[in-house]
Amino acid sequence: MDVLQKCGGRKVVLAPMAGITDGSFCGKYRGLFGIVTLGALNLDSATLSASKEMVKRGRKEFLYNLDEFENIIKREVKRAKESNALISVNIRFKDFDDAKRRIEILGKHCDIIELNCHCRQREIVNLGIGQELLKRENLETLRDFLKGIWELEIEKPIFLKVRANVVSVEELIDNLNKVRKYFHGIHLDCFNPGKDYPDIGYIQKIRDCFKEKIIIGNNSINSIKDAKRMLRYSDLISVARCVLRGNIRWIYEFNRKVDNKDNKF
Ligand SMILES: Cc1cc2nc3c(=O)[nH]c(=O)nc-3n(C[C@H](O)[C@H](O)[C@H](O)COP(=O)(O)O)c2cc1C
C-alpha cells in the first residue's frame, strides 16, 4: 500500500500528544519514524474553547488563532519535515462546516488526515466528540464527519485514531463496518482499562475484520519485543510516552533489523 511504501520500511510512528507533538518536536527525530503525527489540532471554535478550558486546569494543548491557521500549518509542517517521515495530523472539531476549510488546508500540506476518536478529556467528551464518536448513539455524527472529509476529495488517506474498550470490540467493528468506505486506516490505542499492557485480543479482532485497512497498533510499546508482538496484528506501531521518557534507542536498533531484513525480526 502507498502509505506503507512511503514509510521507507520504517514501522514506527510517532503518536500524537496534544501540546507536545508540534513541528519542532516531530522534526527532532530525523530518520527515526515512518510517520510523525502533529496535534491534536482543533479545527473549529468549539474545540479551541474546550482546549482553553483544559489548559486552565493544567493540561498541555495547542492554542492558536484559527484565522492564522494556514500560515501556522505551513510553518509546522516545514519543521516536521526535518524528520524525513510522512506527516499525519490528528484533528478535532465539532462543527464540520467550521472545520471544512481547515481540513482542505491540511489536505494540501499533510500526508495523512487522522480523525481523533480517542480523546477522553471531559471538555471534548461533553461536545460529543473524541472517544464519544465510537459509540453507537453517535454513529451518525461519525458518518457525517467521515463522509464530509471524503467528499472534499483531498486525496490523502483518512485514518481514525481509536481507543479500545470505550465500546466492546463487537460494537466497534459493527460501527466501523457502516462507515468502512470512508476511511483507509485505523490507529488503535489498545487501551486496557486498569492494566499497564495493551489489549492484544482487541486488535487481533480488528485486524481480522479489516484486512484491507492499514492498522497502526499502539499502547505501551517500549521495546523491540513489545513492537514485534503488536506487529503480529498491525502494519505499523506507534509510540508516545516512551519518546517523552527518552526511551528511543530500541527504535534505532529495530529500524536496523528491519533494514537488514534480519531473520530474527
Ligand atoms: C501527553 C499526551 C497527550 C496525548 N494527546 C493525544 C491527542 O491529542 N490525540 C490523540 O489521538 N492521542 C493523544 N494521546 C494518546 C497517545 O497518542 C497514545 O495513544 C497513548 O499515549 C498510548 O500510547 P503510549 O503507550 O505509547 O504512550 C496523548 C498521550 C499523551 C501521553
The ligand as an SDF file (V2000), in Angstrom:
LIG
                    3D

 31 33  0  0  0  0  0  0  0  0999 V2000
    0.5070   13.8630   26.9780 C   0  0  0  0  0  0  0  0  0  0  0  0
   -0.2940   13.0740   25.9920 C   0  0  0  0  0  0  0  0  0  0  0  0
   -1.1190   13.7300   25.0870 C   0  0  0  0  0  0  0  0  0  0  0  0
   -1.8770   12.9920   24.1610 C   0  0  0  0  0  0  0  0  0  0  0  0
   -2.6350   13.6580   23.2460 N   0  0  0  0  0  0  0  0  0  0  0  0
   -3.3050   12.9610   22.2790 C   0  0  0  0  0  0  0  0  0  0  0  0
   -4.0430   13.6340   21.2760 C   0  0  0  0  0  0  0  0  0  0  0  0
   -4.0900   14.8580   21.2280 O   0  0  0  0  0  0  0  0  0  0  0  0
   -4.6910   12.8880   20.3430 N   0  0  0  0  0  0  0  0  0  0  0  0
   -4.6710   11.5130   20.3610 C   0  0  0  0  0  0  0  0  0  0  0  0
   -5.2730   10.8790   19.4850 O   0  0  0  0  0  0  0  0  0  0  0  0
   -3.9660   10.8500   21.3140 N   0  0  0  0  0  0  0  0  0  0  0  0
   -3.2960   11.5360   22.2510 C   0  0  0  0  0  0  0  0  0  0  0  0
   -2.5540   10.8610   23.2080 N   0  0  0  0  0  0  0  0  0  0  0  0
   -2.5370    9.3950   23.2020 C   0  0  0  0  0  0  0  0  0  0  0  0
   -1.2850    8.8200   22.5130 C   0  0  0  0  0  0  0  0  0  0  0  0
   -1.2710    9.1520   21.1380 O   0  0  0  0  0  0  0  0  0  0  0  0
   -1.2360    7.2870   22.6840 C   0  0  0  0  0  0  0  0  0  0  0  0
   -2.3850    6.7260   22.0750 O   0  0  0  0  0  0  0  0  0  0  0  0
   -1.2050    6.8530   24.1450 C   0  0  0  0  0  0  0  0  0  0  0  0
   -0.3120    7.6440   24.9160 O   0  0  0  0  0  0  0  0  0  0  0  0
   -0.7800    5.3730   24.2820 C   0  0  0  0  0  0  0  0  0  0  0  0
    0.4780    5.1680   23.6740 O   0  0  0  0  0  0  0  0  0  0  0  0
    1.8400    5.0230   24.5470 P   0  0  0  0  0  0  0  0  0  0  0  0
    1.5960    3.8720   25.4860 O   0  0  0  0  0  0  0  0  0  0  0  0
    2.9230    4.7670   23.5400 O   0  0  0  0  0  0  0  0  0  0  0  0
    2.0240    6.3060   25.2970 O   0  0  0  0  0  0  0  0  0  0  0  0
   -1.8070   11.5750   24.1480 C   0  0  0  0  0  0  0  0  0  0  0  0
   -0.9610   10.9390   25.0660 C   0  0  0  0  0  0  0  0  0  0  0  0
   -0.2010   11.6570   25.9750 C   0  0  0  0  0  0  0  0  0  0  0  0
    0.6980   10.9170   26.9180 C   0  0  0  0  0  0  0  0  0  0  0  0
  1  2  1  0
  2  3  1  0
  2 30  2  0
  3  4  2  0
  4  5  1  0
  4 28  1  0
  5  6  2  0
  6  7  1  0
  6 13  1  0
  7  8  2  0
  7  9  1  0
  9 10  1  0
 10 11  2  0
 10 12  1  0
 12 13  2  0
 13 14  1  0
 14 15  1  0
 14 28  1  0
 15 16  1  0
 16 17  1  0
 16 18  1  0
 18 19  1  0
 18 20  1  0
 20 21  1  0
 20 22  1  0
 22 23  1  0
 23 24  1  0
 24 25  2  0
 24 26  1  0
 24 27  1  0
 28 29  2  0
 29 30  1  0
 30 31  1  0
M  END
$$$$
